[in-house]
Amino acid sequence: MKYVASSTLPVSVEEAFAYHERPGALQRLIPPWESVTIESSDNSLAVGSRVVLKTSLMGVPIKCVAKHTEYDPPHLFADTQLSGPFAVWDHRHVFQAAGSQSLLTDEIDFQLPLGPVGAALGSGAVLAKIESMFAYRHRVTQDDLSLHADHPMSKKRVAISGSSGLVGNQLGAMLTLLGHQVVPIVRKRSDTPEAIAAWSGDADRLSGTDVVVHLAGKSIASGRWSDAVKREIRTSRVDKTRSLCESLSRLDRKPEVLICASAIGIYGNRGNELLDESSSIGDDFLAELARDWEAACQPALDAGIRVVNARFGVVLSPHGGALKKMLIPAKFAGGALGDGKQWWSWIALDDVLGAIYHAMAEPGLSGPVNLVSKNPVTNRDFAKTLGRVIGRPAIFPAFAFMLRAAMGEMADALLLSSTRVEPGKLTQSGYHFRFDDLNECLRYSLGYDRLESVE
C-alpha cells in the first residue's frame, strides 16, 4: 500500500529541512494521543543512523527499530523499518522549493503482517491512523514554521525550569527545532552536563542566557490540599521563584527576559464577569498564591530584566491536565462538572508554546499576560464538545457534592470555579492563535483530523 500527502510550508526549503534535522524533531512530531516513547536515537538523519521507539498494541509492548537509508539535504531523507509492527515500512520525506516557500511531501510504502489476510483485516484502520498521524505532523510543522516566520529572531540561549513537564518538554523541542539553544534548569546537580542546578550553587552558569522560562513547581492537582501540601505548593512556587530571581539579579550578564508561569486562578471565582489583565485579584488560596508568585519576580524586575507573568488557563493536551482527566469519564458518557455553568478559559498546548515564543520576541510585552484562547466556554459546553468529538453523549454529570467529597477544597478551586478570561495583551500585541475554536483544537489534539493520500 502507498500513502502520499503534501503540504506547503511558509519558509524556504533549507529552513524546512533544517527544522526536521535538528534534535527534538521526532519528539515534537509524535502525536500526543499516541503512546510512543523514544528509547534511543542517533539524533541524525544521515544514512545508517537509527531510532528505537517503544509503543504498545492492545497492551502488548512493541519495539520499533528504524534506519535512515537516504540523505540528500535539503531535498530528502528516508528511513525504513528494520523491526516492528509492519511487514514493510519505507518512508521518504521530500522537500521542494516553491518560490519563497517550500512543499513537504511524505511518501510511504507499507505492508501489514500476514499478507493478504492482514491487509483485508487491518488496512482500513491502519490507513486511518496514518492519515491522522500526518494530519497532526503537517499541521504542527506548518504552525511552528509560521511562528518562526512571524517572529524572526537571532539564535537565543533559553534556560527552562520544569523542562520535563507538559509544557516544558514540548517548548524545549520546539525551540530547538526553530534554531535556538535550550538549557534545562534543575533543582539538584545531575549527570547531564548542560543542566544548570540553579538552586544548588550553579546559578552563575545562567550568565549570558538570553531568556529564562520558569515553569517548575509542585502540581496543584496531585492530591487533597492539607495545610502541609499547601505549604509545599507555596514553597515550590513563591520561595523558589524569589530565589531564582535574586540569582538572576546578581548575574554579570543578565537575561533579556524572564517568562514566569502564573495562572488565571489569580482572579478567583468570578461567575460571568469578563476578565482581563487589569481585573482585580481574588481572595482564595489559588488567587493569593498566584499574587505572591508574581510578586516573587520583583528582584528580576528591579535588576532591569523584562518580566512576563504568563497566566495559564486550562491547558489542553491528552498528555496531562484537565483533558487527560476528562477523557476516561467522557468515554463513558460523562458530562458536566457540578451544574456546568462555570466558565473554563482554555488554551491549546501549542498556543501556550506559541505565546511564550511570542513573548520572547516582543520587547513591549511585560507584566501579567493571560494565556487563554479568545473563546472561553462553560464547562457544560466543554463536556458536550468533547463528547461530540469522541462520539459519545455527555449525559451523566459529576455532582458538586461528589467532587467535594472526593477532592475537598481543591474541587471548588480547580473544577467548579468560574473564570471567564480574555487574552487582552496577547491579542493587542498581534499574537496569531493556532486554535480559537474548541472543536478544532480537540479534533487536532485527539487525532480525529485526517490528511488523505493523493494516491
Secondary structure, DSSP 8 states (H G I E B T S, - for coil): -EEEEEEEESS-HHHHHHHHHSTTHHHHHS-TTS--EEEEE-S--STT-EEEEEEEETTEEEEEEEEEEEEETTTEEEEEEEESS-SEEEEEEEEEEETTEEEEEEEEEEE-TTHHHHHHHHHHHHHHHHHHHHHHHHHHHHHHHHHHHHS-----EEEEETTTSHHHHHHHHHHHHTT-EEEEEESS--S-TT-EETTTT-GGGGTT-SEEEE-----TTSS---HHHHHHHHIIIIIHHHHHHHHHHT-SS--SEEEEEEEGGGG---TT-EE-TTS----SHHHHHHHHHHHTTHHHHHTT-EEEEEEE-EEEBTTBHHHHHHHHHHHTTEEEETTS-SEE-EEEHHHHHHHHHHHHH-TT--EEEEE--S--EEHHHHHHHHHHHHT----EEE-HHHHHHHHTHHIIIIII---EE--HHHHHTT---S---HHHHHHHHHT--------
